[in-house]
Amino acid sequence: MTEAQFLADAKRDGYAEILEREMQAGSNATEHRHGFDAHILVTAGEFTITIAGNVNTYRAGEAFAVPAGTAHAEAAGAEPVRYTVARRHAQS
């Protein structure tokens, strides 16, 4: 997936907040939750996410989603991982 397509899809689907992020090589975030839906496009490196014991690794050009409230852990591969995250906050 290209970044342009990712951004167009995010806008169409109501993801109003777009951020560029990076995790250092070999770093990780223990299990946590977010109060927003997240749609992530990996732009460099490898991003591993664990949800309910299922481990998936995504590479540059691959995208995935994490619904609000979903417990998950994150890890970067042997190189720094860069990614674009689109956030969709619940409507009040």
C-alpha positions in Angstrom: 0.0 0.0 0.0 1.3 3.5 -0.8 1.2 6.2 1.8 -1.1 8.3 -0.5 -3.6 5.4 -0.6 -3.3 4.9 3.1 -4.0 8.6 3.8 -7.0 8.6 1.3 -8.5 5.5 3.0 -7.9 7.0 6.5 -9.6 10.2 5.5 -12.5 8.4 3.9 -13.0 6.2 7.0 -13.0 9.2 9.5 -9.5 9.0 10.8 -8.8 12.7 11.5 -5.5 12.6 13.3 -2.4 11.5 11.4 1.0 11.1 13.0 4.5 10.0 12.0 6.2 7.8 14.6 9.4 5.8 15.1 10.5 3.1 17.5 14.2 2.4 18.1 15.5 -1.0 16.9 14.7 -3.8 19.4 12.5 -1.6 21.5 9.0 -2.7 22.7 5.9 -1.5 24.5 4.3 -3.9 26.9 0.6 -4.7 26.7 -1.5 -1.6 26.8 -4.7 -0.1 25.3 -5.7 3.1 23.5 -8.9 5.0 23.6 -9.0 5.4 19.9 -9.0 3.3 16.7 -5.6 3.1 15.2 -4.7 2.3 11.6 -1.0 1.9 11.0 1.1 1.9 7.8 4.7 0.7 8.3 7.0 2.8 6.2 10.4 1.3 7.2 11.6 -1.6 9.2 9.5 -4.3 10.9 6.7 -3.7 13.4 5.5 -6.7 15.5 2.2 -6.6 17.3 0.7 -9.1 19.7 -3.0 -9.3 20.3 -4.6 -12.0 22.4 -1.5 -14.2 21.9 -1.5 -13.8 18.1 1.9 -12.4 16.9 2.0 -10.6 13.5 4.9 -8.8 11.9 4.4 -6.1 9.3 6.9 -4.6 7.0 7.2 -1.5 4.8 4.1 -1.0 2.7 1.9 -3.2 5.0 -0.9 -1.8 7.1 -3.0 -3.1 10.0 -5.6 -1.8 12.5 -6.0 -1.9 16.2 -9.6 -1.1 17.4 -10.0 1.2 20.5 -9.7 -0.7 23.8 -7.8 -3.7 22.3 -5.0 -4.9 24.6 -1.8 -5.2 22.5 2.0 -5.2 22.8 4.3 -3.7 20.2 7.9 -4.4 19.2 10.4 -3.0 16.6 12.7 -5.4 14.7 16.5 -5.3 14.3 16.3 -1.9 12.6 14.3 1.2 13.7 10.7 1.0 12.6 8.9 4.1 11.1 5.2 4.2 10.6 2.3 6.5 10.0 -0.6 6.1 12.4 -4.1 7.4 11.7 -6.3 7.8 14.8 -10.1 7.9 15.0 -11.4 9.1 18.3 -14.9 8.1 19.4 -17.6 10.7 18.8 -19.1 12.3 22.0 
